């Protein structure tokens, strides 16, 4: 029972009954009270209006009507009752201003909500001061956002995806072609449970969605999933599994030869006796974000992060999760985290931060290892309804979220796509896809690929298989080393310099051809860098040198020549000496752990060009370091 009914109950013994009209209305209200206490709200409503007809100035009638209207879901009638209360006695019932303000806010009438929150604020009720100040902030933000009204394209996905059932928690594949989402469906016993569905895009249209099956178990709920950038690691939420540890747990599965493995429980570090759900994995597979109501948070549900530390026999190990802090989490529910492929933009939903009402979508950026204060995405992305589960593809060409806003099917939660305004876009990210081949036979190979972001030295290892190859993401304005080392084949090295946006392709096929190890074969060290006109190795070179060292260690019979080459600019003697000194720098690094008797170094200056020196691009190709197999 609400506070207004409790207050009105205390007044029955204290109000003087000065005339017969008042006495008649109160007798009827006593009957209404009895009906309310027995949950007969429609009967109570009739009695209350009868009492109002007898004595329209009796404030107790409106106190009762406010509560009954709430139980019957009649918001207009409740607003009428509350308005009558503040009109008759606002001094003793300031809470009516607060309840009116909340009603107006829920309906998206932010102007009237602001007026009534301000009126309530004048009474300086200490226990509500923080709530009211936050609501006033929300009203002012909402009014400003409505006036601004960004020209954002938002579309309701059609019936191939959306149904009268609930659809939510979208996931977009790295190449923008697949949409995964959770649907709340019914079983034969008319019980609701979650399952994951997939829709494929064809000619810019999402095809009919089909149920995804990767587990033989029939758990109560399987949903809210995420995929690694290469599509071969799947995290999901399951509730009711026999190997679960709480009400809902996070599990993961691996794709091997185009089939999903048996799911693994993510373990004690991630899962507790409480609720863990809504996983989102970073594109380098290093961090897992999720929502939980475990102890140690700031409110109801909070967003947490765990580092994926090691992998043993296909099992992942996780660090103890940390709460990612007040810039993102609030005193209420903060959930649906989505870490973008850029690794620094987090989209999430919150009911505790200022906004348009319901749950709103926010973003925060990771700068110098600290999350920035969350930014509300504003109208029309956010509305008075619930918005959550925003997923943005690596290229940012596709963004999808869920909402029960106007336009959804039968007021259920549905999926909507949108074109994000520039100020809410993540860093520019693209992806490359391809296969690893044997150069001589043309057969596809199973090969680990090590990708290193040279500025940060952060590395990740992806696997190219014979069926699906590999897929990985790259961030614009960064430099990457791309190394492949497979037993029996020459070391492979490729360099991606994405600092010039004009040369950045967001989707590119990059096939890799490995040569079998044979005497006389050469390979270029594409990620060895020197300062200009110097033989000093730059820091960006060490990631590749480590890989080269591993290659030589694993192929202990190899004898190699390390060679340096320049373009034809400048004096030939000088170029020969510079190229020799650069080859020696590589030799000196490797001899720390590789037998120096297995290696020689030599400088060739500009004697052996591989491209024309007429262009800067050609000269850049000629300035290189190489490894030649002398014996095997």
BELRAJO-V384879 format. One record per helix or strand of 2 or more residues. SS is the DSSP state (H for helix, E for strand). FROM is the first residue (numbers start at 1). TO is the last residue. Records with the same first field share a line. If there is no record, write none. Layout:
BEGIN
SS = FROM-TO, FROM-TO
END
This chain:
BEGIN
H = 3-11, 20-37, 41-54, 59-72, 75-89, 95-106, 110-121, 126-148, 409-411, 422-424, 501-503, 539-554, 572-590, 596-598, 616-622
E = 154-156, 166-172, 178-186, 192-202, 205-206, 210-211, 221-227, 233-239, 248-256, 259-260, 264-265, 275-281, 287-292, 302-312, 315-318, 322-323, 334-339, 345-350, 360-367, 370-371, 375-376, 387-392, 399-403, 414-418, 429-434, 436-438, 447-453, 458-465, 469-475, 479-484, 492-497, 507-509, 512-514, 522-524, 559-565, 599-603, 624-631
END
